[in-house]
Each structure stands twice: as C-alpha cells, then as structure tokens.
Amino acid sequence: MILASAAVGTEQRSAAAKIIGRTCEVFYEDGTTKKWYNAIIKSVRKDSRGIDRCTVELIGFQNTREYRFSEVRLVKPPHPAQCGPGTKCQAIFEEDGLWYDCVVKEQTEKGYRVLFTDYGNDEEVNFDQVRLGQSKQAEKKANVKEYVTPAGYRIPENLKIDPADSQKQKALKRRKIREIKAEQRKKMMDQDHLKVQNNWQKFMATQASTRSKSGFLTGKPKESIFKSPETLDGKVGVTNSGSKMTNFAERTKFSYNFT
C-alpha cells in the first residue's frame, strides 16, 4: 500500500510538472474588466482540501493569480506537421497577449519562429502559442468592442491607454492606434474617390446628353461636316441637323455685248 501511494504521488507530481510553462486561458475579472486572457502556468499545488490549484501569469501584463485547475483552459497546440515554414496562422504576441496573423518561418526547440504580418515583428513563440484556421477579422467583429473617435476612427477598446500601463505598453498601444488610423484613413480616401467617380458616371449616364453635346468632357468626338455620308443619298455637309442644303441660283456664263 505504501509503495502504491508513493507511485500515485510520483505520477501526480509528474503530471503537474508537465503543465508548468504551458499556455492557457483564464477568465480575469477586475472591476470593469471581465474577459478571457491568455496566460502561462507558473506553478501547481494541491490545497488543504485536496483541490488542484495553479498560479498563472497573464501574458503582457505580468499579473499573477491562482485558479482551480478546473477553471483553466489549456491551449491545444496544432501538430508540428501542420506548421511548416510558410504556414499562415496566428500566434500570441508577448507584449499584450493577443492573437495576431503571422507566417511560420521555422520550427525551433521552443516552438516556432514567426513573422507577424501586420507589424513586421520577428518573434519566437512557444509550441502552444500558435493556432490554425482562425480569422482575425471575424474574431475582431465577434469579440472585440470598439469605440469611435471624434474623427470617425474605430479603435478596439483594448488599445485604450490605462494609467497603470507601463511605458512600453503605452508606446505599443500608441503605435498600433496610429497604424489602425492610417489603414482606416486610406480606406476612407478610397471610398471618397469611388463615390466621386460613381457620381460622375451617373451624371454622364443620366444628365449629360451625348446626342446634343460633343467634344471636351463628353466622351463623344466632334463630327466633321465633311465626313463621308453613311447612306447612298447622304450629302456632304449635312450632319443630321434636319435642315436642307442651301439653294443657290443656277449659274450662267456672263457675256459682254459690244455695240
């Protein structure tokens, strides 16, 4: 019995050691903040009632908190064969703990070296900090709340600068806000240009008369009055004006009568 209990204890300690350092998701609640965060498991223990507990550190915030193991969701990593060089996926950025689009450059002992496509950062991430088959735009619309600035820009609420943020976190948030504004500004300019183009095309199709007007800005070249007639009975000099040709008196040879 003693040997059996010792073996069970060894297996439990071995299982606990395997999850230390793993990436997980925890529900963090602090005042107005109530959402799931990515975190790293730092330690595991069993309390006086025999309940397994683990201490985690929120990625990007360095906040630690203890949870019951049943309250922690381990991030399931994809198989390494699915994450070869050039694979498009998402990875956790260590500065804020959020998922961003990236491309796998190579596999490492720790996990993967990835290139974040939106920001150009080259980082090494753990093997369980990568996921496949996710769309950042769909996730953003579904999970991230936005606020609208006076200028009309839509900024994610998680980029609001908190007085408790470190200088590094504030600088990172400001950089991301500038990049988001630049991208949205370009889209606004493209939309304005397209609107002007559509209005002009609509004007040309409905208001401007291409039959009565020709030449500059009408899209219809001027017709020469000396062009070849289109029909057999057509006459040079008549351009569908509806008027007949000028009638001239019959010419006669002038003669001098000398007396």
C-alpha positions as CSV (number, residue, x, y, z in Angstrom):
1,M,0.0,0.0,0.0
2,I,2.8,2.4,0.9
3,L,4.5,1.6,-2.4
4,A,1.3,2.1,-4.3
5,S,0.6,5.5,-2.7
6,A,4.1,6.6,-3.4
7,A,3.8,5.6,-7.0
8,V,0.5,7.6,-7.3
9,G,2.2,10.7,-5.7
10,T,5.1,10.4,-8.1
11,E,2.6,10.3,-11.1
12,Q,0.7,13.3,-9.8
13,R,3.9,15.3,-9.4
14,S,5.0,14.3,-12.9
15,A,1.7,15.3,-14.4
16,A,1.9,18.7,-12.6
17,A,5.4,19.3,-13.9
18,K,4.2,18.7,-17.5
19,I,1.7,21.6,-17.4
20,I,4.1,24.1,-15.8
21,G,5.0,26.6,-18.5
22,R,2.0,25.7,-20.7
23,T,-0.2,28.4,-22.3
24,C,-3.7,28.5,-21.1
25,E,-6.8,30.7,-21.0
26,V,-8.3,32.1,-17.8
27,F,-11.3,34.4,-17.0
28,Y,-10.0,37.5,-15.4
29,E,-12.3,39.9,-13.5
30,D,-11.1,43.2,-12.1
31,G,-13.6,46.0,-11.8
32,T,-14.9,46.7,-15.3
33,T,-12.6,44.1,-16.9
34,K,-14.3,40.7,-17.4
35,K,-13.0,38.5,-20.2
36,W,-10.7,35.6,-21.1
37,Y,-6.9,36.2,-21.1
38,N,-4.0,34.2,-22.4
39,A,-1.7,33.2,-19.5
40,I,1.3,31.0,-18.6
41,I,1.1,28.4,-15.8
42,K,3.8,29.1,-13.3
43,S,3.2,26.6,-10.5
44,V,0.8,23.9,-9.4
45,R,-0.2,22.8,-5.9
46,K,-2.9,20.9,-4.0
47,D,-4.6,22.8,-1.2
48,S,-5.7,21.5,2.2
49,R,-8.9,20.1,0.7
50,G,-7.1,18.2,-1.9
51,I,-8.2,20.6,-4.8
52,D,-5.6,21.1,-7.5
53,R,-4.7,24.8,-8.0
54,C,-2.3,26.6,-10.3
55,T,-0.8,30.0,-10.3
56,V,-0.8,31.7,-13.7
57,E,0.7,34.9,-15.2
58,L,-1.3,36.9,-17.7
59,I,0.8,37.4,-20.9
60,G,1.7,41.0,-21.4
61,F,0.5,42.2,-18.0
62,Q,2.7,40.3,-15.5
63,N,-0.3,39.9,-13.2
64,T,-0.4,36.6,-11.3
65,R,-3.5,34.9,-9.9
66,E,-4.3,31.5,-8.6
67,Y,-7.1,29.4,-10.1
68,R,-8.6,26.0,-9.6
69,F,-7.3,23.7,-12.3
70,S,-10.8,23.1,-13.5
71,E,-11.1,26.9,-14.2
72,V,-8.1,26.9,-16.5
73,R,-8.4,26.0,-20.2
74,L,-5.2,24.7,-21.8
75,V,-4.5,25.9,-25.3
76,K,-4.4,22.9,-27.6
77,P,-1.4,23.2,-30.0
78,P,-1.6,22.1,-33.6
79,H,0.6,19.2,-34.8
80,P,4.1,20.3,-35.9
81,A,3.5,18.7,-39.3
82,Q,0.7,21.3,-39.9
83,C,3.1,24.3,-39.1
84,G,5.8,24.0,-41.6
85,P,7.7,27.1,-42.9
86,G,5.4,29.4,-44.9
87,T,2.2,28.3,-43.0
88,K,-0.2,31.1,-42.4
89,C,-1.6,31.1,-38.8
90,Q,-2.0,33.1,-35.7
91,A,0.4,33.5,-32.7
92,I,0.2,35.2,-29.3
93,F,2.2,38.4,-29.1
94,E,4.0,38.5,-25.8
95,E,3.6,42.3,-25.3
96,D,-0.2,42.2,-25.0
97,G,-1.2,38.5,-25.0
98,L,-3.4,38.8,-28.1
99,W,-3.6,36.7,-31.2
100,Y,-2.2,38.2,-34.5
101,D,-1.9,36.9,-38.0
102,C,1.6,35.6,-38.8
103,V,3.6,33.3,-41.0
104,V,5.8,30.5,-39.7
105,K,9.5,31.0,-40.7
106,E,11.0,27.9,-39.0
107,Q,10.5,25.4,-36.2
108,T,12.7,25.8,-33.1
109,E,13.3,23.8,-29.9
110,K,11.0,26.2,-28.0
111,G,8.3,26.1,-30.7
112,Y,8.3,28.4,-33.8
113,R,9.8,31.5,-35.2
114,V,7.1,33.6,-36.8
115,L,6.7,36.8,-38.6
116,F,3.7,38.9,-37.6
117,T,2.4,40.1,-40.9
118,D,0.6,43.3,-39.7
119,Y,3.6,44.8,-37.9
120,G,6.7,43.0,-39.3
121,N,7.8,41.7,-35.9
122,D,10.0,38.6,-36.0
123,E,9.4,36.6,-32.7
124,E,9.9,33.1,-31.3
125,V,6.8,31.7,-29.6
126,N,6.0,28.5,-27.6
127,F,4.7,25.5,-29.5
128,D,1.2,26.0,-27.8
129,Q,1.0,29.7,-28.7
130,V,0.1,29.1,-32.3
131,R,-3.3,28.2,-33.8
132,L,-4.6,27.4,-37.2
133,G,-7.9,28.2,-39.1
134,Q,-8.7,31.4,-37.4
135,S,-9.7,34.7,-39.0
136,K,-8.6,37.8,-37.2
137,Q,-11.3,40.0,-38.8
138,A,-14.0,37.6,-37.8
139,E,-12.7,37.3,-34.3
140,K,-12.4,41.1,-34.1
141,K,-16.0,41.6,-35.1
142,A,-17.2,38.9,-32.8
143,N,-15.2,39.5,-29.6
144,V,-13.6,42.9,-29.6
145,K,-15.6,46.0,-28.7
146,E,-14.7,49.3,-30.4
147,Y,-15.1,53.0,-29.6
148,V,-15.4,55.7,-32.2
149,T,-13.1,58.8,-32.1
150,P,-14.3,62.3,-32.9
151,A,-12.7,62.0,-36.3
152,G,-14.6,58.8,-37.0
153,Y,-11.9,56.2,-36.5
154,R,-12.9,52.8,-34.9
155,I,-10.4,51.7,-32.3
156,P,-10.5,48.5,-30.2
157,E,-11.2,49.2,-26.6
158,N,-8.3,47.0,-25.5
159,L,-6.0,49.7,-27.0
160,K,-7.2,52.4,-24.6
161,I,-4.3,53.7,-22.6
162,D,-4.6,52.8,-19.0
163,P,-2.7,54.9,-16.4
164,A,-1.5,51.6,-14.9
165,D,0.2,50.5,-18.2
166,S,3.9,50.5,-18.4
167,Q,5.7,52.9,-20.7
168,K,6.4,50.0,-23.1
169,Q,2.8,49.0,-23.2
170,K,1.7,52.6,-23.8
171,A,4.1,53.0,-26.6
172,L,2.9,49.8,-28.2
173,K,-0.7,50.8,-28.0
174,R,0.0,54.2,-29.5
175,R,1.9,52.6,-32.4
176,K,-1.0,50.2,-33.1
177,I,-3.5,53.0,-32.9
178,R,-1.5,55.0,-35.4
179,E,-1.4,52.0,-37.8
180,I,-5.1,51.4,-37.4
181,K,-5.9,55.1,-38.1
182,A,-3.6,55.1,-41.2
183,E,-5.3,52.0,-42.6
184,Q,-8.8,53.4,-42.0
185,R,-7.8,56.7,-43.4
186,K,-6.7,55.0,-46.6
187,K,-10.0,53.2,-46.8
188,M,-11.9,56.5,-46.3
189,M,-9.9,58.1,-49.1
190,D,-10.6,55.2,-51.4
191,Q,-14.3,55.3,-50.6
192,D,-14.4,59.1,-51.2
193,H,-12.7,58.6,-54.6
194,L,-15.0,55.8,-55.6
195,K,-18.0,58.0,-54.6
196,V,-16.9,60.9,-56.7
197,Q,-16.2,58.5,-59.6
198,N,-19.7,56.9,-59.3
199,N,-21.4,60.3,-59.1
200,W,-19.6,61.5,-62.3
201,Q,-20.5,58.3,-64.1
202,K,-24.1,58.7,-63.0
203,F,-24.1,62.3,-64.3
204,M,-22.7,61.2,-67.6
205,A,-25.3,58.5,-68.0
206,T,-28.4,60.5,-67.0
207,Q,-27.9,64.2,-67.1
208,A,-25.5,64.9,-69.9
209,S,-26.9,64.5,-73.4
210,T,-24.3,62.8,-75.6
211,R,-26.5,63.3,-78.6
212,S,-26.7,67.1,-78.3
213,K,-23.2,67.7,-76.9
214,S,-19.8,66.6,-78.2
215,G,-16.2,67.4,-77.6
216,F,-14.4,68.0,-74.3
217,L,-15.5,66.0,-71.3
218,T,-18.5,64.4,-73.1
219,G,-16.8,61.3,-74.3
220,K,-18.1,61.9,-77.8
221,P,-15.8,63.4,-80.5
222,K,-16.9,66.2,-82.7
223,E,-18.2,65.2,-86.2
224,S,-16.7,66.8,-89.2
225,I,-19.3,68.3,-91.7
226,F,-17.1,67.0,-94.5
227,K,-17.1,63.3,-93.4
228,S,-18.3,60.7,-95.9
229,P,-22.1,60.1,-95.9
230,E,-23.3,56.9,-94.2
231,T,-26.1,56.3,-96.8
232,L,-26.2,56.4,-100.6
233,D,-28.5,59.5,-100.7
234,G,-26.4,61.3,-98.0
235,K,-24.8,64.6,-98.8
236,V,-21.5,66.0,-97.6
237,G,-22.1,68.9,-95.3
238,V,-25.3,67.6,-93.7
239,T,-24.8,66.3,-90.1
240,N,-28.4,65.3,-89.1
241,S,-29.4,68.9,-88.4
242,G,-32.7,68.5,-90.1
243,S,-32.1,71.4,-92.4
244,K,-31.8,71.2,-96.2
245,M,-28.8,72.4,-98.1
246,T,-28.6,76.0,-99.2
247,N,-30.3,76.6,-102.6
248,F,-28.2,78.6,-105.0
249,A,-29.3,80.2,-108.3
250,E,-28.3,78.5,-111.4
251,R,-25.0,79.7,-112.7
252,T,-24.9,81.2,-116.3
253,K,-22.0,82.3,-118.4
254,F,-21.6,86.0,-118.4
255,S,-21.2,87.5,-121.9
256,Y,-20.3,91.1,-122.9
257,N,-22.3,92.6,-125.6
258,F,-20.3,95.2,-127.5
259,T,-22.2,97.7,-129.5
